[in-house]
Amino acid sequence: MLLVTRPREQAQEWVARLLEAGVQACAVPLLGIEAATTEAEREALRQAWAQLPACRAVMFVSPNAVSGFFASARAPWPTHTWAVAPGPGTAAALVAQGLAPAQIVQPPADAQQFDSESLWPELARHDWVGQAVLVVRGEGGRDWLIQRWQEAGARVHTVVAYRRGAPVLLEEESQRLRWAVAHPQRAWWLWSSSEALEHLAPLVRSQVPDCNWPAWVSQAQGLATHPRILEQAQSLGFAKVRACRADLASVVAAYNQQHRDA
């Protein structure tokens, strides 16, 4: 069984696609997502939409950024403004909002990883001097791409479209978590966020108080969709983890290979 740990809505989408691909999967969200709800946050999103025609590009850090930003839509997307995505999941979310693929800049389909480092070469070929760029994200996050844009002469602004935090599991999700703790040899975790990994130990300890964490973590198995996430998992004691790209085909191939090797 492959346990998808993305935020609930995305996890359910991934589970459906994995099941279609023949992988037994279920959702155990390890990251909670909340919309930007304060008046200050809503006003910032309204202002961002008003300034959109002046932007050369808008970077969305994740599908959550897309949904949070478009929930405040006040006008059609400007045809001359690029939407920038770090990977295929965010690009698909933009297409679902009505953007044409030609308006979206993303890493090449054969990129080793889907992240800012793979995205920047696609952006660096353009002249950014004096250009306005908006980055739509949650609270915090990496500034690596912002720094590259600023070094290239762009004027970069950010807006918060959602907040990340610890998940509140539904009863069926709690049952899956307890099952996974009880059956480390039969459960494979799909980790897509270093922050989500940080929520795992507190959840396990609250859901399974008698769990021997060091013993369990030494047996638990998983896939990490980025080297940074793999390093985080290993720092927490997970030894049976391998990296894979964050697209469906790579996850399915890595899971099937790991399942055969187990």
URNORKA-V283137 format. One record per helix or strand of 3 or more residues. SS is the DSSP state (~ for helix, > for strand). FROM is the first residue (numbers start at 1). LEN is the number of residues. Records with the same first field share a line. If there is no record, write none. Layout:
SS: FROM-LEN / FROM-LEN
This chain:
>: 2-3 / 25-3 / 32-4 / 55-6 / 82-4 / 132-7 / 155-11 / 188-4 / 221-4 / 240-4
~: 8-13 / 39-12 / 52-3 / 63-8 / 88-9 / 101-3 / 116-9 / 144-8 / 171-12 / 194-14 / 213-7 / 227-9 / 248-14
